[in-house]
């Protein structure tokens, strides 16, 4: 299973642009609350969004305000979900997930990014088959691998992967098991540094030289767009 560049790209974006991350998190909270209600106990998507916001040090008042706007207690903006599929240079598959209050703006911005860096948008389903939706709980280097593995097995996770390049430990599970596995790991005293249901590529494509730089540029540009929530690709990029 390919790890892909999206995790590293997302972490870099979070470090570099705190305000932009808050914007994305508020949108995710808003959509989750609008679709599933404002009670996180009965709304797993909202609960996950709140956890991400708290992990990013978002003030609780901001979170509560976003929920109230989404549920109609306060006047707010309505966002819709959009997903784009396409190819970057070298045949690299890319999926872009967005939340927007202006569909035409988002379509134009995403299309412009693909065009600028030599990629092209595809039809719905053109690359989705190359990815698998999966629950991921990540622990940074230095975490106790043995304890994590034992707890993950007990929690019903599917796999535990240790990445040799940075020592990160990932607990993998089916999306429908994500909440139960996360709760069990936290109860075992092993709160993950990062946890989400995401897309991961089944097979990566290696790109080098100018193609690699173009792919990096496209992924970075997409991550910078306010309407973009997440970017996934199957690029195997050389170390920067």
N, C-alpha and C positions, 0 to 999 in steps of 0.2 A: 504494500500500500504506500502511495507516495505521500510524503509529508507536505510537499508544496511550499511556496514562499509566503503564503498568506498570513501565517502566524507571525513571522518576523516582520513583515510589512505592517501588520496591524499594531504590533508592539511599538515599532518605530514611530508610527503616526500618533499613538497615544502619548508617547514621551514628548513629541515635538509640538503637538497642537492640542493642549488641554481644552481650550474653549471650543474647538471644533468637535472634540469628542463629546463634550457635554451636549452639544446640539444634536448629535446623532443619538445619544442615549435618551434624551428627552423625547425624541421622535419615536423611538422603540417603545418607551414606556407609554406614550400616548396611544399608539396603535394597539398595543397589548391590552390596555385598559378599555379602549373603545370596543374591541372585539370580544373580550372575555370578562369584562366587569372590573371594578376597582378593588376587589378583595384579592390580594396575592395568594391567600390560603387556598382559594378555589380557582386560581388562574396561573398555571405553571409558567406561561410565557411572561406574564407580568412579574412574577416572582423572580424569574431569571434576569429580566431587565433591571429590576431594582437591585439585585445582587451585583450586577455589573456597575451600576451607577454608584453604589456604596463603595465598591472596590476602587473606583476612580475618584473617590473623595468628593462626590457630588453632595452638596448640602441636602438634608432631608426635606427642607422646605421646598426646594426645587422639585424634588420627586413628588411630594404631595400635591404641589400646584399642577404639575403635568397630569397627574391622575384625575384631579378635579376638573381640569379643562376637558379631558377626554370623555369623562362621564357626564358632562353637562352642568356640573356645579359651578363652574366658571366658564366664561366665554373663551374659546380657543380655536385653533386651526385644525382642520381635518386633513390627515395624510392618507395617501393610498400607496399600496405596495406595487412596485414594478420590478421585473427581473429581465436582464438582458443576457444574451449568450452570444459569443463571438470568438474570433481567433486573433491572437497576436502574431507577430512575425515568427517564422519557424514552425508554424502549425500548432502553436501553444493554445490550448483551450482556456477560455475565460468566462466566468459567470459573475455578473454584477447585480447585487441585490440593493434596492433603493426604497426609500420612503420619501414621498414628495407631496407638496401642496400645489405643484405646478408641473403637470405631466409633460407639456411641450418643452419647457425649460430643461427638464431632466433628460428627455430624449435627445435634445440638441447637444447638451453638454457631454453626454456619454458618447454619442456618435462622433463628435468633434475629437474627443480623446483618442478613440480608436483610429480615426483617419490620420491624425497628427503623427502617430507613432507607427504607421504602416500596417495597422490591423484592419479588421472589418467585422461588422455585426452580422450575426447569422439569424436564422429563423428559430422560433421556440422549439426546443428539443434537439437543436443541432449539436450541442456538446454536453447536455445534462447527463447523458448516459455514461459519460466518462467519470462521473463523480458519485460519491455515496454520502448520504447524510448520516452523521454519526455524533454521538455524545463524547466529548473530550474533557477530562479533568486533568489539568497540568500542574506539576510540581517542579519548582526550580531546582537547580543543581544543589546537592547537599541534603536533599530530603532522604529519608530512610527507605530505600528501595524494598527491603524485605517486609517491613511493616505495611507499606503501601500495597505490595503485591498480595499479602495475606488478607488485608482488609478488602481489597478489590474482589478477590475470589469469593469472600464471604458475602459481599454486597451484590454479587451476580454480574459483575463486569465481564466483558468478552475477552479483553486482552490488556496487557500492560507492556508498554514499549519504553525503552530507555534510549535516548538519542545520543550517540557517542560524541557528536560535534559540540554539544553544550551541556550534556549531563541531565537535560530535562527528562522527567518521567511523565508519560501520558497514560492515564487510565481510559480505556475505550469501552463504550457500551452502545447498545441500541438506543435510538432517540426516545422510544417509549419507556425505557428504563432509566433515563437520565436523572430524573428527580429522585427516584428511590436510591440509586447508586450514590448520588451526591450527598443525600441526607445520611446515608449509612457511613460514608467516609468522614463526614463532619462529626457524626456521633462517635466515631472511633478516634477522634482527636486529630484527624488528618484533613484539615480544611485545605482545598486546592488553592493555588495562587491564581489560577484562571480556570473557569469552567463554562462551557457553552455547547450547544448543539450546532454543528457547523457542517460544511461540505469538505470532503477530502478526495483527492484524485485517486483513481485506482492504479493508473500508470503515468509516470512522469515523462516529459520530453526534455532532453538536454539541449540547451542552446548556448552558444558561445559568441565571442566577438561582438560585431555590430548588432546581430540579432538579440543577443543577451541585453545589450544596452537599451535597445528599443523596447524590449519586453519590460525591463525595469522602469523605463520612463512611462510606459502605458499604465502599469500597475500603480505606480506612485501618483500619477495624475488622477486616476480614478479614485484612489483613496482620499485625495484632497477635496473632492467634490462634496459639498455639504449634503446633497441628496443621497449620496452613496453610503449605505450601512456596512457593507462587506464586499470584498473582492476575493474570488477564488480562482486559482489557475493550476495547471499541471506542469508548470515550468520547473525544470531542474536547472537553476542558475549557478554559475561559478561564484565563489566567494568574492564579495565586493572588495 
